[in-house]
Amino acid sequence: MLNYLDFMVGWFAGWSHKGTSGTHLEYIEGRRDVDKIASTLAAETDIKVGVITIWETGELEAEIAELATQERTYVESKIVTSLEECGTSIANFLRAME
């Protein structure tokens, strides 16, 4: 089984190391004592907030909302089947946060 949780941790560490600005990201490790373990990236800019969560099963959920209106501007729900696809979903999420 592909390890999407480790991929997200590594991706976040690389992103943080680059000093990318404009979007504040926080990595949130899910509880390990549950049936479906997940990891989440919470994102925030001056005008948007969002979260992207991946479960060890490859299930991925992402959502972004405008702060002023609370209107959802981005929603993604899918099952990723490769680390490349997972990375693409994270990149698309961050582009939508701009």
Secondary structure, DSSP 8 states (H G I E B T S, - for coil): ---HHHHHHHHHHHHHHHT--SSEEEEEE--SSSSS-EEEEEEE-SSEEEEEEEETTSEEEEEEEETTT--EEEEEEEE--SHHHHHHHHHHHHHHH-
